[in-house]
Each structure stands twice: as C-alpha cells, then as structure tokens.
Amino acid sequence: MAYSPPIKPKFRPNFGGYSAETARYWIGSSTRWGAVAGITGLFVISQVPLIKQTILQKVPVLGWYWKVEETK
C-alpha cells in the first residue's frame, strides 16, 4: 500500500506571482484609470493649437466645440 498525502497541491499557473484571476481584475481597473487619466490630460492641454487641430477637432460628436474660424 502506497502512501497518499491527505492534501494534494493544486497547480495554479501564474506570471510574476499573479494568477489569471488577479490579472483580470487589475487589467480592468488599470484600463479604466488609464482612460480617465488620458482624457483628463487631453483636456488639460486642449488650448495648444496643434492639439486642437490634429486631435480635438476630429472628434465625431464634440469636434465643433474646438473649431476656430480663421480671420483674414
């Protein structure tokens, strides 16, 4: 009769000590924080003419807000 331990270890793959469940939680949270930080940063620098012309005027719904009429 061979010895069988009462508790068998379960193999949980991980990367850097983080399991798939933990990584999924942190990826979702990091994505939301990153999006909010990016949008906030874009609005903070929205008065720079290059940002207005290349990014903000091309936003589909709100682009009209940053359009500047040229004076001749």
Order of alpha helices (4+ residues) and beta strands (2+ residues): beta-beta-alpha-alpha
